[in-house]
Amino acid sequence: MKLAALLIVAATGAAYADPAVTVTPPTAHPGDPVMVTVTGTSSAPHGKAGGQPLAFYPSTRGYQAVFAV
């Protein structure tokens, strides 16, 4: 299943670069964990996957959230 169709992420606040979203892995199967990484923003993004809100936490790579398909 392609995850781009399931994922909506909006970076809010002041951006210090163009926000970028990376989804790993790019293809997942039911039950697989998925990592969403948002870089290029100075504040936590908000997003949903499959209609459910994602909980983003700060990391060395920006902000990240994990969910299962």
Biopython code that builds the backbone (N, CA, C, O; Angstrom):
import numpy as np
from Bio.PDB.StructureBuilder import StructureBuilder

atoms = [
    (1, "MET", "N", (0.836, -1.158, 0.000)),
    (1, "MET", "CA", (0.000, 0.000, 0.000)),
    (1, "MET", "C", (0.893, 1.236, 0.000)),
    (1, "MET", "O", (1.809, 1.342, 0.815)),
    (2, "LYS", "N", (0.634, 2.151, -0.892)),
    (2, "LYS", "CA", (1.380, 3.408, -0.927)),
    (2, "LYS", "C", (0.893, 4.305, 0.201)),
    (2, "LYS", "O", (-0.308, 4.519, 0.364)),
    (3, "LEU", "N", (1.825, 4.821, 0.969)),
    (3, "LEU", "CA", (1.465, 5.584, 2.162)),
    (3, "LEU", "C", (1.117, 7.028, 1.876)),
    (3, "LEU", "O", (0.469, 7.671, 2.701)),
    (4, "ALA", "N", (1.520, 7.556, 0.744)),
    (4, "ALA", "CA", (1.231, 8.951, 0.444)),
    (4, "ALA", "C", (-0.268, 9.228, 0.471)),
    (4, "ALA", "O", (-0.686, 10.319, 0.859)),
    (5, "ALA", "N", (-1.074, 8.265, 0.070)),
    (5, "ALA", "CA", (-2.520, 8.450, 0.059)),
    (5, "ALA", "C", (-3.106, 8.461, 1.470)),
    (5, "ALA", "O", (-4.200, 8.986, 1.674)),
    (6, "LEU", "N", (-2.408, 7.901, 2.432)),
    (6, "LEU", "CA", (-2.910, 7.824, 3.806)),
    (6, "LEU", "C", (-2.452, 8.969, 4.695)),
    (6, "LEU", "O", (-3.015, 9.177, 5.770)),
    (7, "LEU", "N", (-1.460, 9.700, 4.272)),
    (7, "LEU", "CA", (-0.765, 10.617, 5.160)),
    (7, "LEU", "C", (-1.016, 12.072, 4.805)),
    (7, "LEU", "O", (-0.862, 12.477, 3.653)),
    (8, "ILE", "N", (-1.406, 12.857, 5.807)),
    (8, "ILE", "CA", (-1.559, 14.299, 5.657)),
    (8, "ILE", "C", (-0.764, 14.944, 6.774)),
    (8, "ILE", "O", (-1.032, 14.696, 7.950)),
    (9, "VAL", "N", (0.211, 15.768, 6.421)),
    (9, "VAL", "CA", (1.040, 16.434, 7.427)),
    (9, "VAL", "C", (1.107, 17.919, 7.096)),
    (9, "VAL", "O", (1.299, 18.295, 5.940)),
    (10, "ALA", "N", (0.948, 18.756, 8.112)),
    (10, "ALA", "CA", (1.052, 20.200, 7.940)),
    (10, "ALA", "C", (2.056, 20.744, 8.945)),
    (10, "ALA", "O", (1.890, 20.579, 10.154)),
    (11, "ALA", "N", (3.083, 21.383, 8.447)),
    (11, "ALA", "CA", (4.068, 22.020, 9.324)),
    (11, "ALA", "C", (3.555, 23.396, 9.688)),
    (11, "ALA", "O", (3.151, 24.169, 8.819)),
    (12, "THR", "N", (3.572, 23.699, 10.975)),
    (12, "THR", "CA", (3.091, 24.990, 11.432)),
    (12, "THR", "C", (4.222, 25.773, 12.068)),
    (12, "THR", "O", (5.281, 25.221, 12.368)),
    (13, "GLY", "N", (3.995, 27.050, 12.268)),
    (13, "GLY", "CA", (5.004, 27.886, 12.907)),
    (13, "GLY", "C", (6.006, 28.389, 11.897)),
    (13, "GLY", "O", (5.853, 28.202, 10.690)),
    (14, "ALA", "N", (7.034, 29.032, 12.417)),
    (14, "ALA", "CA", (8.070, 29.607, 11.567)),
    (14, "ALA", "C", (8.931, 28.505, 10.974)),
    (14, "ALA", "O", (9.413, 27.622, 11.683)),
    (15, "ALA", "N", (9.110, 28.571, 9.699)),
    (15, "ALA", "CA", (9.942, 27.578, 9.025)),
    (15, "ALA", "C", (11.306, 28.186, 8.738)),
    (15, "ALA", "O", (11.404, 29.341, 8.325)),
    (16, "TYR", "N", (12.356, 27.407, 8.958)),
    (16, "TYR", "CA", (13.694, 27.892, 8.663)),
    (16, "TYR", "C", (14.207, 27.325, 7.349)),
    (16, "TYR", "O", (15.301, 27.678, 6.910)),
    (17, "ALA", "N", (13.450, 26.470, 6.727)),
    (17, "ALA", "CA", (13.735, 25.915, 5.404)),
    (17, "ALA", "C", (12.418, 25.367, 4.885)),
    (17, "ALA", "O", (11.420, 25.342, 5.606)),
    (18, "ASP", "N", (12.415, 24.932, 3.650)),
    (18, "ASP", "CA", (11.200, 24.323, 3.136)),
    (18, "ASP", "C", (10.948, 23.018, 3.882)),
    (18, "ASP", "O", (11.820, 22.150, 3.912)),
    (19, "PRO", "N", (9.769, 22.865, 4.485)),
    (19, "PRO", "CA", (9.478, 21.617, 5.177)),
    (19, "PRO", "C", (9.516, 20.435, 4.203)),
    (19, "PRO", "O", (9.087, 20.545, 3.055)),
    (20, "ALA", "N", (10.032, 19.314, 4.682)),
    (20, "ALA", "CA", (10.089, 18.093, 3.889)),
    (20, "ALA", "C", (9.566, 16.947, 4.733)),
    (20, "ALA", "O", (9.844, 16.865, 5.930)),
    (21, "VAL", "N", (8.808, 16.067, 4.103)),
    (21, "VAL", "CA", (8.236, 14.909, 4.782)),
    (21, "VAL", "C", (8.824, 13.648, 4.160)),
    (21, "VAL", "O", (8.820, 13.483, 2.940)),
    (22, "THR", "N", (9.332, 12.758, 5.016)),
    (22, "THR", "CA", (9.845, 11.464, 4.575)),
    (22, "THR", "C", (9.056, 10.377, 5.285)),
    (22, "THR", "O", (8.873, 10.422, 6.502)),
    (23, "VAL", "N", (8.587, 9.394, 4.511)),
    (23, "VAL", "CA", (7.844, 8.272, 5.066)),
    (23, "VAL", "C", (8.656, 7.008, 4.819)),
    (23, "VAL", "O", (9.037, 6.716, 3.685)),
    (24, "THR", "N", (8.919, 6.258, 5.895)),
    (24, "THR", "CA", (9.729, 5.044, 5.798)),
    (24, "THR", "C", (8.984, 3.890, 6.444)),
    (24, "THR", "O", (8.584, 4.015, 7.602)),
    (25, "PRO", "N", (8.782, 2.798, 5.774)),
    (25, "PRO", "CA", (9.123, 2.513, 4.386)),
    (25, "PRO", "C", (8.098, 3.159, 3.452)),
    (25, "PRO", "O", (6.997, 3.499, 3.887)),
    (26, "PRO", "N", (8.448, 3.333, 2.173)),
    (26, "PRO", "CA", (7.509, 3.969, 1.239)),
    (26, "PRO", "C", (6.293, 3.093, 0.925)),
    (26, "PRO", "O", (5.254, 3.608, 0.512)),
    (27, "THR", "N", (6.412, 1.795, 1.113)),
    (27, "THR", "CA", (5.304, 0.854, 0.921)),
    (27, "THR", "C", (5.198, -0.009, 2.172)),
    (27, "THR", "O", (6.198, -0.530, 2.665)),
    (28, "ALA", "N", (3.972, -0.157, 2.684)),
    (28, "ALA", "CA", (3.778, -0.942, 3.910)),
    (28, "ALA", "C", (2.572, -1.852, 3.756)),
    (28, "ALA", "O", (1.711, -1.627, 2.905)),
    (29, "HIS", "N", (2.522, -2.871, 4.584)),
    (29, "HIS", "CA", (1.431, -3.845, 4.605)),
    (29, "HIS", "C", (0.722, -3.749, 5.950)),
    (29, "HIS", "O", (1.300, -3.233, 6.906)),
    (30, "PRO", "N", (-0.508, -4.228, 6.050)),
    (30, "PRO", "CA", (-1.226, -4.141, 7.323)),
    (30, "PRO", "C", (-0.388, -4.664, 8.497)),
    (30, "PRO", "O", (0.182, -5.754, 8.441)),
    (31, "GLY", "N", (-0.331, -3.858, 9.552)),
    (31, "GLY", "CA", (0.431, -4.211, 10.745)),
    (31, "GLY", "C", (1.854, -3.694, 10.759)),
    (31, "GLY", "O", (2.506, -3.721, 11.802)),
    (32, "ASP", "N", (2.353, -3.221, 9.617)),
    (32, "ASP", "CA", (3.726, -2.709, 9.549)),
    (32, "ASP", "C", (3.849, -1.374, 10.270)),
    (32, "ASP", "O", (2.933, -0.553, 10.206)),
    (33, "PRO", "N", (4.977, -1.140, 10.963)),
    (33, "PRO", "CA", (5.232, 0.184, 11.542)),
    (33, "PRO", "C", (5.716, 1.137, 10.449)),
    (33, "PRO", "O", (6.392, 0.734, 9.501)),
    (34, "VAL", "N", (5.356, 2.397, 10.605)),
    (34, "VAL", "CA", (5.738, 3.431, 9.638)),
    (34, "VAL", "C", (6.281, 4.627, 10.409)),
    (34, "VAL", "O", (5.677, 5.076, 11.383)),
    (35, "MET", "N", (7.432, 5.141, 9.963)),
    (35, "MET", "CA", (8.046, 6.320, 10.575)),
    (35, "MET", "C", (7.852, 7.511, 9.632)),
    (35, "MET", "O", (8.178, 7.443, 8.447)),
    (36, "VAL", "N", (7.319, 8.595, 10.183)),
    (36, "VAL", "CA", (7.146, 9.834, 9.433)),
    (36, "VAL", "C", (8.135, 10.844, 10.010)),
    (36, "VAL", "O", (8.118, 11.107, 11.212)),
    (37, "THR", "N", (8.993, 11.410, 9.166)),
    (37, "THR", "CA", (9.976, 12.397, 9.594)),
    (37, "THR", "C", (9.694, 13.711, 8.868)),
    (37, "THR", "O", (9.557, 13.735, 7.645)),
    (38, "VAL", "N", (9.609, 14.802, 9.631)),
    (38, "VAL", "CA", (9.405, 16.132, 9.058)),
    (38, "VAL", "C", (10.613, 16.969, 9.417)),
    (38, "VAL", "O", (10.951, 17.103, 10.593)),
    (39, "THR", "N", (11.268, 17.534, 8.414)),
    (39, "THR", "CA", (12.419, 18.411, 8.619)),
    (39, "THR", "C", (12.106, 19.779, 8.022)),
    (39, "THR", "O", (11.176, 19.928, 7.229)),
    (40, "GLY", "N", (12.892, 20.765, 8.412)),
    (40, "GLY", "CA", (12.743, 22.100, 7.848)),
    (40, "GLY", "C", (11.690, 22.943, 8.526)),
    (40, "GLY", "O", (11.182, 23.890, 7.925)),
    (41, "THR", "N", (11.346, 22.628, 9.763)),
    (41, "THR", "CA", (10.392, 23.440, 10.517)),
    (41, "THR", "C", (10.897, 23.577, 11.955)),
    (41, "THR", "O", (11.541, 22.677, 12.494)),
    (42, "SER", "N", (10.593, 24.716, 12.554)),
    (42, "SER", "CA", (11.068, 24.951, 13.915)),
    (42, "SER", "C", (10.037, 24.584, 14.978)),
    (42, "SER", "O", (10.331, 24.628, 16.173)),
    (43, "SER", "N", (8.838, 24.225, 14.548)),
    (43, "SER", "CA", (7.824, 23.813, 15.524)),
    (43, "SER", "C", (7.200, 22.498, 15.079)),
    (43, "SER", "O", (7.252, 22.130, 13.905)),
    (44, "ALA", "N", (6.613, 21.805, 16.036)),
    (44, "ALA", "CA", (6.056, 20.474, 15.770)),
    (44, "ALA", "C", (4.944, 20.543, 14.723)),
    (44, "ALA", "O", (4.064, 21.400, 14.800)),
    (45, "PRO", "N", (4.989, 19.645, 13.756)),
    (45, "PRO", "CA", (3.919, 19.584, 12.758)),
    (45, "PRO", "C", (2.694, 18.882, 13.317)),
    (45, "PRO", "O", (2.745, 18.269, 14.383)),
    (46, "HIS", "N", (1.610, 18.978, 12.596)),
    (46, "HIS", "CA", (0.382, 18.266, 12.909)),
    (46, "HIS", "C", (0.067, 17.406, 11.704)),
    (46, "HIS", "O", (0.285, 17.829, 10.569)),
    (47, "GLY", "N", (-0.437, 16.214, 11.927)),
    (47, "GLY", "CA", (-0.767, 15.373, 10.791)),
    (47, "GLY", "C", (-1.677, 14.238, 11.166)),
    (47, "GLY", "O", (-1.916, 13.964, 12.343)),
    (48, "LYS", "N", (-2.185, 13.577, 10.138)),
    (48, "LYS", "CA", (-3.048, 12.422, 10.305)),
    (48, "LYS", "C", (-2.592, 11.332, 9.357)),
    (48, "LYS", "O", (-2.047, 11.609, 8.288)),
    (49, "ALA", "N", (-2.818, 10.105, 9.750)),
    (49, "ALA", "CA", (-2.582, 8.951, 8.887)),
    (49, "ALA", "C", (-3.811, 8.065, 8.996)),
    (49, "ALA", "O", (-4.172, 7.625, 10.088)),
    (50, "GLY", "N", (-4.445, 7.805, 7.881)),
    (50, "GLY", "CA", (-5.654, 6.998, 7.912)),
    (50, "GLY", "C", (-6.753, 7.624, 8.748)),
    (50, "GLY", "O", (-7.579, 6.911, 9.316)),
    (51, "GLY", "N", (-6.776, 8.955, 8.834)),
    (51, "GLY", "CA", (-7.794, 9.658, 9.611)),
    (51, "GLY", "C", (-7.485, 9.803, 11.086)),
    (51, "GLY", "O", (-8.233, 10.463, 11.808)),
    (52, "GLN", "N", (-6.393, 9.197, 11.555)),
    (52, "GLN", "CA", (-6.019, 9.272, 12.970)),
    (52, "GLN", "C", (-4.886, 10.273, 13.161)),
    (52, "GLN", "O", (-3.970, 10.319, 12.340)),
    (53, "PRO", "N", (-4.924, 11.081, 14.229)),
    (53, "PRO", "CA", (-3.860, 12.062, 14.458)),
    (53, "PRO", "C", (-2.519, 11.386, 14.762)),
    (53, "PRO", "O", (-2.471, 10.349, 15.423)),
    (54, "LEU", "N", (-1.450, 11.981, 14.277)),
    (54, "LEU", "CA", (-0.095, 11.517, 14.574)),
    (54, "LEU", "C", (0.459, 12.313, 15.743)),
    (54, "LEU", "O", (0.192, 13.509, 15.865)),
    (55, "ALA", "N", (1.225, 11.664, 16.598)),
    (55, "ALA", "CA", (1.887, 12.327, 17.734)),
    (55, "ALA", "C", (3.351, 12.524, 17.356)),
    (55, "ALA", "O", (4.135, 11.576, 17.400)),
    (56, "PHE", "N", (3.726, 13.743, 16.987)),
    (56, "PHE", "CA", (5.105, 14.041, 16.604)),
    (56, "PHE", "C", (5.936, 14.373, 17.835)),
    (56, "PHE", "O", (5.462, 15.033, 18.759)),
    (57, "TYR", "N", (7.167, 13.913, 17.836)),
    (57, "TYR", "CA", (8.107, 14.208, 18.915)),
    (57, "TYR", "C", (9.399, 14.720, 18.285)),
    (57, "TYR", "O", (9.742, 14.327, 17.170)),
    (58, "PRO", "N", (10.125, 15.602, 18.997)),
    (58, "PRO", "CA", (11.375, 16.125, 18.448)),
    (58, "PRO", "C", (12.441, 15.039, 18.390)),
    (58, "PRO", "O", (12.516, 14.177, 19.266)),
    (59, "SER", "N", (13.248, 15.091, 17.366)),
    (59, "SER", "CA", (14.363, 14.155, 17.218)),
    (59, "SER", "C", (15.540, 14.893, 16.600)),
    (59, "SER", "O", (15.425, 16.063, 16.234)),
    (60, "THR", "N", (16.650, 14.219, 16.486)),
    (60, "THR", "CA", (17.828, 14.860, 15.884)),
    (60, "THR", "C", (17.622, 15.124, 14.403)),
    (60, "THR", "O", (18.372, 15.898, 13.808)),
    (61, "ARG", "N", (16.633, 14.507, 13.801)),
    (61, "ARG", "CA", (16.343, 14.690, 12.374)),
    (61, "ARG", "C", (15.148, 15.602, 12.130)),
    (61, "ARG", "O", (14.656, 15.657, 11.003)),
    (62, "GLY", "N", (14.673, 16.303, 13.116)),
    (62, "GLY", "CA", (13.502, 17.156, 12.965)),
    (62, "GLY", "C", (12.429, 16.690, 13.928)),
    (62, "GLY", "O", (12.641, 16.673, 15.141)),
    (63, "TYR", "N", (11.266, 16.309, 13.386)),
    (63, "TYR", "CA", (10.173, 15.761, 14.183)),
    (63, "TYR", "C", (9.762, 14.426, 13.571)),
    (63, "TYR", "O", (9.763, 14.262, 12.351)),
    (64, "GLN", "N", (9.412, 13.478, 14.432)),
    (64, "GLN", "CA", (9.058, 12.153, 13.954)),
    (64, "GLN", "C", (7.787, 11.649, 14.635)),
    (64, "GLN", "O", (7.478, 12.019, 15.768)),
    (65, "ALA", "N", (7.064, 10.797, 13.916)),
    (65, "ALA", "CA", (5.886, 10.114, 14.439)),
    (65, "ALA", "C", (5.934, 8.686, 13.918)),
    (65, "ALA", "O", (6.460, 8.424, 12.836)),
    (66, "VAL", "N", (5.382, 7.769, 14.699)),
    (66, "VAL", "CA", (5.320, 6.358, 14.303)),
    (66, "VAL", "C", (3.864, 5.917, 14.383)),
    (66, "VAL", "O", (3.149, 6.259, 15.325)),
    (67, "PHE", "N", (3.438, 5.157, 13.385)),
    (67, "PHE", "CA", (2.111, 4.565, 13.415)),
    (67, "PHE", "C", (2.147, 3.218, 12.728)),
    (67, "PHE", "O", (3.119, 2.887, 12.048)),
    (68, "ALA", "N", (1.086, 2.436, 12.902)),
    (68, "ALA", "CA", (0.976, 1.132, 12.235)),
    (68, "ALA", "C", (-0.129, 1.206, 11.192)),
    (68, "ALA", "O", (-1.153, 1.857, 11.395)),
    (69, "VAL", "N", (0.095, 0.533, 10.084)),
    (69, "VAL", "CA", (-0.888, 0.511, 9.011)),
    (69, "VAL", "C", (-2.006, -0.431, 9.393)),
    (69, "VAL", "O", (-2.954, -0.606, 8.627)),
]
sb = StructureBuilder()
sb.init_structure("model")
sb.init_model(0)
sb.init_chain("A")
sb.init_seg("    ")
for serial, (resi, resn, name, xyz) in enumerate(atoms, 1):
    if name == "N":
        sb.init_residue(resn, " ", resi, " ")
    sb.init_atom(name, np.array(xyz, "f"), 0.0, 1.0, " ", f" {name:<3s}", serial, name[0])
structure = sb.get_structure()
